[in-house]
């Protein structure tokens, strides 16, 4: 080769890479991946409590911790450190450093492999956005894309993109994630030494991880600090202090707070899908209350294990705003044996007696009942298409005439069913839907009269919010899980008159009214005013306690996610202690206001009533109690107390005579015509082929006027029995159509015809 040719090659070889890059640039598209800020950036989502404390960070699509932040939030130290570490000439080149490229090209050609990269920060960004093979052609396309990036974006935007996309270790992407992971602080709070430490990592994320070789990391950090000093961006004093600063890694502790709520928010069940812009999801949770509720739930389940209770859930709502203050889906998310990942706040379960306040509230509103209205707690049989429904009380007794206040406070079943029958299952279901019980998605005839006793499935979320509606004076508000999220109808919707809500509240707070069932002292008696109701589903599968103060409403469920029955548990012994603990915690530091009705705010007046009849006391009534009735309602005088020869006796309406005699009420007397109180004319009964025939019978009840000492019962014309007070005869069921007639003192009752299948 001639001297001239050798000289020509010496000129061509150095500039060939530049020409090659220039040609490729011409055919390289504009960087669509970087067109929108963070447009192609998959971010992790941070769920925080109402004060910003981290509950949980859900990782991005690539399982990395990653959160996009603007350049101004990265802090001056972090930006200067990154440029010193990766690209000191960043602000003067056009995406490719020609001198470095020529040097790298010559070295790579000579070695026939990549031995020197000479990548600028922009070229590294190009490689992050569009990965390529690590060969000569890959390096050329990388350089071409870097030039295109420089033409399309300003320098600060390029730096922002790189610092948000650069790898900082296993499953760490971007400066924000690295800063919070290694030093538990946002980037702008980093010291100069900490910023330089993080800037060292992208060169070799595994090699320079702060948790690995401290000597190597410090050497790299100090080299970056030297470059910053040489460039004049830090002073000698800053350099000295940063170089002397020890490496102290404060790895953020992994958190798994409120896992069931976070899971529901992630799925989009509440408040829509998670944000895609990297902004944190600020929940309404009170971190301290949430932590205490979780601890108390775990303790409660542990104490009830011998009663076969393996799960419990808690929900606390702020009455004024509808915000969720605590949300415990189960006692242990990781308890796979007992279904810990099931969310008891959202699970459909039978609510038992906790629906009774809404039954009585509707009865007061639409049937003019009051808290002093006398209700029948007597044997009751309701004909249904598939048989006869006969509600029973929890204590297996009937209590005769009871005031509505007593019936609700002591959770008697029969009066609740009676009121439910008065308003109708269809109307009751409408009211429950208005209160938010959308889980009751069947027609009213599917539930039947047992709906009054909770024979349907609802969620703890629905139940707790319905009680919060009572606390607000009859107004339902949407539950809020995220702060700042738009909430339709935030002022709420009125579903019951304020007077009805006030009366229900007063009954549920009345410790004296519930003594008959719960005793003089119970876990429901807190040192401040609380309106509370318990419930147990049939078969002892679900256990509830729900209640409220003026400020908060607390709902508690206990049971087993597999639906198995608990052992010897009622609402007051199962969910009750956990309710007490959580309500006490929720009210800590809050005003303890009274829940008594305010006569100036509601149209109620306090009156004296006879505790037996609910009427206005007379001179024959032994004593009186105070209660509330609507202002426009007058009370009839008591007719159930009578003075006879200077002695007070009880005088019962005909419907209660048999009960009074059976209960041994001294001086009990009845009035009215001879008739059959049970069964009713036209009743139908069915014989169960799987049960012994001798055990299938009904109680025939005769109502006799005063003075009758003995009555006879004829069935199909045949004398079956003669009986005295309380005039009850057991009759074994026999197939066919039968006619019942009672006889006493020469008179006969109207005939009653029944059908037995």
PyMOL commands that set and color helices and strands:
alter all, ss='L'
color gray80, all
select helices_A, chain A and resi 3-26+32-34+71-73+76-86+98-111+121-129+136-152+155-165+175-183+187-189+192-199+214-230+236-244+259-266+287-303+305-307+336-338+352-366+404-409+413-423+425-434+444-453+460-471+498-508+512-518+538-540+575-586+654-662+693-695
alter helices_A, ss='H'
color red, helices_A
select strands_A, chain A and resi 45-48+54-58+65-66+167-169+172-173+281-282+311-318+324-328+349-350+374-377+382-384+387-389+400-403+457-458+475-476+493-494+531-536+542-548+552-559+604-610+624-630+641-644+647-650+675-678+684-685+697-703+711-715+718-723+728-732+736-744+747-748+752-756
alter strands_A, ss='S'
color yellow, strands_A
deselect
rebuild
show_as cartoon
